[in-house]
Structures are given as C-alpha cells and as structure tokens.
Amino acid sequence: MFKVEDLGAVVRITLQRAPVNAISTEFVAGFMQVLDGLASKKDLAVLHLRSDQKAFCAGADLAQVQSCFAIENGADVMRQNITHFHTLFDRIEALPCVTLAEIGGSALGGGFELALACDLRMAASSAKLGLPEAKLGLIPGAGGTQRLTRLCGPGIAARIILGCDVVDGATACQLGMVQWAVAPADLAQEAEKLAQRIADQSAPALQVAKRCIAQVGTLAPSGFTAELDG
C-alpha cells in the first residue's frame, strides 16, 4: 500500500492502495508501521506524501463504513475506526520534521483530512478538495472540522463542510486550504523541488519554527471529542 523512498533528508511516501487510496483499518495500520520505521531516522527533515493513483486519497473506505451499518455494534466499531484515523493524523501532525502533501487528484473527506494533518500542501490546479461527508449523513470526524477551521477560519470551513463545496486546487489555494497550486504537469517536479529546498535548510531551526507556529493555533481537545461524539 505504500512505497517508501529514503532520499536522505527527504523521505517520500507514495500511497498505492488502488484504486483511490481509500482509508481502511489496514491502511491506517500500514501507515503507522511506516512511521514506526522512520522514528529512528535522525536526519529526516521532510516527509513528502504523494499518490500514484488518480486520486491523492478519496477518504474512508466506504465498503468498510457500510459494513458497520450492517452490524449491531456498528456505531461502536465506526467510532473505534475513526479514533484510529485521529491517532494517525495526530501522529503525522506531531512529527518534528516538515510534512508535505502533494495532491495530484482528489483529496476528499478523510483524504483531505490526511492532507490537513500535514504542514504544507501543494495541489494540482485541477485537483478536487473538500469535506462532503454530510452528503452521506456523516461529518468530517477525523479532525476536519477542527483543522480546516483553524487553518481557514469558520467562514471558509462552513462553506466547505456545511455547503459540501468541493473546490479545485486553484480555488483551494485562494481560500488558504493549500499553500500552492500548480499546473498538473508540473506538480511532481515542483513538489520535489520544494521538499529539497526545505531539506537544505537547518533542520533544528525548522523543527523549532514548526513548534512555534503550532503554538499559535493549538487545537482544543474538546473539538476532537465533539467530532467523535457527533
């Protein structure tokens, strides 16, 4: 499900769960194992996420979600699964290195929540981004309501979450959902250049700066609890 390339100060993780990198419990467990393997890498400056599928990540595995509806304790199982999503995304957000999501296709629902857990997001101008869970009778329960609101403010968050507005990469950049939007043909090269440019800087300085930036918008645990209880 994952291709891991150790390029020195940059580690590139390519999501490879065909056809759309849907997030299942197995996906989460596999991603956690990848992060376990990188925990002892002292020279890691940038973790670069990309996909080799048409989608960056289309969100939760809907077959797994639907299976929860078919069992008596389905709500409890779903809550447990979402808690695992939270654990993974929180771990990505807490990494001391800089994290970059290269979004070449759609990043919807949990897929966009994965990208939101990263420090930096570069999208193809044609990519599709959003949190349209309300269409399925759900909410963005893996940090989306909190991270998007922190990033863009309640107005933009309401547009994307309550309005179920799926926007392209260029619009997402204008709204502050991603920091860069580039031509699709240039995305891979531009993301690699950015990752290397960051890796060329002082790693200790980047780590301290990242911690300082995080202090400005520290998320309240009550917000995440509300997602799980919702």
Helices and strands as residue ranges (DSSP letters): E 2-6, E 10-15, H 25-38, E 46-51, H 62-69, H 74-94, E 98-103, E 107-108, H 110-116, E 120-124, E 128-130, G 133-136, H 144-152, H 154-161, E 167-168, H 169-175, E 180-182, G 184-186, H 187-199, H 203-216, H 221-229
